Amino acid sequence: MVVALCLGASFRLHSQTMVAAQTNLFTEIRGLVVDGKRMPMPGTAKLRLDRQPRTVVFEFGPTTNRPHLPARFRFRLDGYEDQWRESQADMRLYLRFLDGNGDQVGEAKFSVAGQSAGWTGDPPTATFTRRRETIVVPPDARSFWVVMTSAGPPAALGTYAITDLVIKSESASQVAVSLNEAFATAGPLAAGGAPAGWMRDGLRPSMAKLFEVAAPRHVPGLVIVDDDPSGHAEWHTIKERAIPVTAGERLLLEWNEAYSFGLAGAVAIQYVDLPAGYYRFRLNELSVMGVPSDRETSLAFEVPLAFWQTPWFWVSVATMLLAVTVGGWRYAVWRQMQLQLQRLEQQRAVDRERLRIAQDIHDDLGARVTQISLLSAVAQGKTSLPEEARTEFGKVSRMTRELVSALYETVWAVNPENDNLDALVSYLCQMTNQLCSQAELRCRLEVPDLPPNVVLSSQVRHNLIMAVKEAIHNAIKHARASEVRLRIAFSAPDLSIRIQDDGCGFNPQTCPPGHGLGNLKRRMESIAGNFTIDSHPGAGTSVCLRISVAKTL
């Protein structure tokens, strides 16, 4: 065991010297391929890629003008990942099963890849992990041998160390292989020695070494330090001394392991769908033992925002939306103004036509009817005519006067100059006073100050005039009243007209409606208004007309 300790110290010294020599090697980023297109290397300047690249591939490896020394590489893309990564390689521990003729009939493979937790860059000081596996012996197997190998990918570099290997039958608890017993059986080992029943093999057997775990345990173990990308090494039990086994038997394997592996040579790393942002691809060289150097190679680049993610795009969209909104609003306002102008023009045309009709009625028809009335009055005064003829001419004269009055009433209603509340109220007062005078009734008018420019259509004015006239006629004909009161009130938008008498009154619930009340109702409904009657026998009658004139203001 003293010799083994010396071997362990020699291994540590050799490893540390080798690491120190290799940490000064240089690496380089050889190429950048974006979506299958090779990009020119920008030197120290930052590279700007196309928007939304699908794939970004970095090609890197050792510089071409350095000495041929093995090295591993780790990389990191700042702005995308936080941890260093390495192209992983693996080493393996095999159980190979043989039949009675010594031919292989099956194997169980236990791989390790990457770097184990607690790795320090030196197997004697590394933290080892306990591993436990169970396998079933395949049919026709009669024996097996154990192989620890670095024969993985050709460019794999790194270290694999194991201790305390034990293989035994799970049912009988019989130990078939014990690495510690093999070391104890071999006794003190020379530099090129091997545990009892084990041997070095492979293209580079010298890469298979012995080591010893540092204090306090001082446990010997097997290690492969693969520093040759084109060769491999093995530790295995002697095949000619294969351990007997029974088909279908369950074997339990336990061992401690520590490792660190990577790939040497040229490597290509691909990133897919990188988001927009600023990145730096960093490349750092590692020794065969996984110790990083203090020198890096890097490449800075930018993935621009997609056009629809850039501020100017959203500013343009906002500007366009604002322009469309303002344009739409201005068009709507312009269109509304055009419609209003069209309506005003149509209204002007209607008003001009109404004014023409009013003038024609006044100047032509009114003059002719007045002439008939005058001629009838002259004929009535001639004593040469028979009495019966003069009586008839008197009737004609009276009817023509009534016709003239009706014509002037129509002219007033048609004339657009009277389409306002003030003209309506003046006409109603004049008409009420005239009707009451003809009936020899007192007339009382209650009219407040009215606001100017309250517009009323000719239809509204005509129906209100006829409704008021109907109510006054009813008072004259049926109420036996001595006084009629006209009260007008306006509180925007409501206009109310009340016709009240001091006559005999009636009961609206028992009195059957006549044509007059039906006409009142139809006229008010035609202009979206309403009327109410308040009457009691012996207490007079009050008729109230109401209409909203808000839409005509």
Secondary structure by P-SEA (a helix, b strand, c coil): caaaaaaaaaaaaaaaaaaaacccbbbbbcccccccccccccccbbbbbcccccbbbbbbccccccccccbbbbbbbcccccccccccccccccbbbbccccccccbbbbbbcccccccccccccbbbbbbbbbbbbccccccccccccccccccccbbbbbcbbbbbbcccccccccaaaaaaaaccccccccccccccccccccccccccccccccccccccccccccccccccccccbbbbbbccbbbbbbbccccccccccbbbbbbccccbbbbbbbbbbbcccccccccccbbbbbbcccccccaaaaaaaaaaaaaaaaaaaaaaaaaaaaaaaaaaaaaaaaaaaaaaaaaaaaccaaaaaaaaaaaaaaaaacccccaaaaaaaaaaaaaaaaaaaaaaaaaaaaccccccaaaaaaaaaaaaaaaaaaacbbbbbbbccccccccccaaaaaaaaaaaaaaaaaaaccccccbbbbbbbbcccbbbbbbbbcccccccccccccaaaaaaaaaaaaaccbbbbbbcccbbbbbbbbbbccccc
